[in-house]
């Protein structure tokens, strides 16, 4: 590479970094403006969206199950599914929206400060539920460890960048992916020298079902730690009921009767 080309690369990298920082600041400014709009709404009513998101997630999960009837890669307790990948961002978004709605009720009916609300809105779903429960009940909740892992999977999908992967090396990326594999939540070929690519492994019915279970358990923790006399207790109880929708869909552990009913053979 010549000196001229090297300078061009350095200049391009600098401009790229400057542009990225500009857009980050613009997004943060837009977010702060939206938070201020929320905090300035002193009169009127609020209508949420999380139940609509749960309905959409329910349809995605049901279709992910139906895909097992197609010529897909089938395992005893799992199968590959195009719909499954979409379940994860949908359920985490529903959880985040639900927490914001509960926080909105608490803020409107209590002495929670505007600064506290603004700070909570900047948190991920995992941190938000932890701090929200502390704010409402004064007690630190025991948030399921899987919630943090679920948020990481969601971020990977929403901000997806493909991995250049040597499928014969057996190496998995990112680092936390090994935990999903240990939990048997992803699609694997069974051959360490000819494994699926990372994105193919995420197309997993078991992973989608686990995501719904994890979100539900997180809301159950919220219900268990909020005093029953709290103004938000009823909202949280209703949310826990709504997040249990996945129980009406066949669980990965119960797929054998499903296979027997439709005469579906396993791939391996």
N, C-alpha and C positions, 0 to 999 in steps of 0.2 A: 504494500500500500504506500502510495506517495504521500509526502507531507501535505499536499493539497487535499488529497482524499481524506487523510486523517483529520484535517481541520474541518472538512465538510461534515464528517461523521460527528465530531464534537459539537459543531454548531447545530446540527439536526437534533442531537440528543438534548442539547440545552433548550432549544425551542420547544421540543416535545415536552420536556419537564415543566417548562414555563406554562405551556398550554394546559397541561394536566392540572397544575396547581390553580390556574385561573378557573377551570371548571369546577374543581373541588370547592373553592371559595364561593363560587356562584351558587352551587347546590346548597352549601351551608347557609348562605344568606337567604335563599328561597325557603329553606326549612325553618329558619328562625322566624321569617315573616308569617309562615303558616301557623307556627306555635303561638305567635302573638295574636293572630286572628282568633284562634281557639280560646285563648285566655281572655280576650275582650268580649266574648259572647256572654254577657251577664243576664240576658233575658231570653226566654223562648224554650224550645225543646231540642232534644238530641235524638237522632235515629241512627243506629249502628249498621254495620255491614257484615259483621263476622258470621251471622247465621247464613247469609247468602253464600259466603265463602265456604262454609261447612257443607252446604248443599252441593256446591260444585265439586268439592273434595269427595263427597260421598259418591257422586256420579263417576268421578275418575277412578276411585277405588273399585267400584262395582264393575266398571269396564275393564280394569286391570285383571280382575278375577275372570271375567268372560274370555279374555285373551287366552286363557289356559286351554280352551277348547280348540284353539287354532294350532297350526303346526309350529309351535314355539319350543324353546329349550325347557324341558320339564324335569324338575327334581322332586323328591318326595314331599318336601315342605316348601317348595318355591318354584317359580317359573319366570321367564323373561317377559317383560311387558313394556310397551311403549308408553302406556298411560301412567305407569308407576312413577316415572321420573317427575311428572307434573304434580303428583300428589304432595310431594315434599314441600316445595315452595308454597303451595296452596294452603296446607295445614299450618305451616309456621306463620304465614301471613294472617290466617284466621285467628291464631293464638295471639299474635301481636295486636290485632285490631280489638279482640276481646278484652285484653288487658287495658288498652287505651280507653275503651268504653267504661270499664269498671272504675278506672282511675278518674275518668271524667265525672262520674256520679259522686265518687268520694270527694273530689275537689270541690264540686258544686255544693256539697252539703256539709262540709267540714272546714277545718281551719288549715288545710294543706296549702302551703304558700305557692305562689306562681313560679318562683324559682325552683321549688322541688318538682313541680309538674314539668317544667321545661327540661330539667336535668333527667328526669325519668324517661321522657320521650326520646332522648338521645340514646338510650340503652337498648341492647339486644333483648329479645324476648326472655332469655335466660336470666340476665341481670335485672330486667325490669320486674319480673315476677318476684324475685328475691327481695328487691328494695321496696316494691309496692306492699308486700305482706308486712315487712318491717314497719312501714309507715302507718299501715292500718291497724295492725295488732300489737306492734311493739315487740314481737317475737321473731327471731330468725327462723325461716322455714327450712325444712330439709328437702331442697329441690332435687328431683331425680337427676343423677349424673348424666343419664342419657340425653337430657334436654340440651346440655351444652354441645354434645356430639351432634344432635339433630340440627342445631343452628349452624354448625360447621358444614354439614352436608348441604343444607339449604344455601349457604353462601357460595359453596362450590358450584352449585347448579345455576344460581341466579347470576353469578359473575363468572360464568364458565370460560375457561381457557383449555384447549385440548392439550393433553400430555403426549409428548413424543416418547413412546414406550417400546422397549425391547421385550416382547411377550415371552421370549425364551429365558429371560433372566430371572423371572420370578419376583422381581422387585415391584413393590406397590407404592404408589404415590396417591395422595399426600401421606404424611406420617400417621395421621389418625385413622387412615383407611384400614390398617391392620386390625383395629378394634371392631370394625364392621364385619370383617372376615371371621374374626374369632367368635362373634355372635351369630355367625352363619346367616347374615342378612343380605348378602350379595350373591350374584350369579357367578359361579366358578365352573371351570371346565373339568376339573378333577385331574388335569395334567399340568404340573408345575412348569413344564417346558413348552407348553402351548396354551397359555392362559388367555382369557379374554382381555380386551382393553379395558381401561378404567371406566370409561363412559358406558361400555356394554354391561359392566358389572353393576352399575347403578340402576340399570333397567330391571329392577327386582321387585316382585310382588311382596316378598317378605319385608323388604326395606320400606316399602310404602305403608304396609300394615303397621309395622313398628313405629313409623313416624306418627301415625294417628294415635296409637296407644300411648306414646311418649307425651304427646300434647295433652291428651286426656288426663294422664297421671299428674301432669304439672298443674292443671286446673283443679284436680282433686286436692292437691296440696294447698292450693289457695283457699279452697272451701274449708279445709280442716283447720286452718290457722286463723281464719277470720272469726271474730266473736259473733255468735248468732244474733246478737242484738244490734250489730253494725248495720248501717243503712245499705251497705253493698252486699250483705250476706245473701239476700235473695237473688241478686243478679249473679253472684258467683255460683250459687247452687243450680240455677237455671243453666248457666254456662257448662257446668260439669255434666249435666244431663244431655245437653246438645252435643258436646264433644264425644259422647259415647256412641255416636252413630255407627262407627265401624264395627260394633259388636253384632250388627245385623248382617254383616258380610262374612263369608267363610274365612276363618283364620288359617294361616299357613299350617298350623299343627293339625288341622282338620281336613286337609285336601284329599286324603285317601278316599273317603266316601264320595267326594265330588268326582274324583277320577273313576271310581267304580260305577257311578251313576251314568257317566257319559262314555264309558269305555275308553278312557285315555291312558295310553302307555307312557311310561317314563322314558326320557332320553337316556338317562343313566341312573 
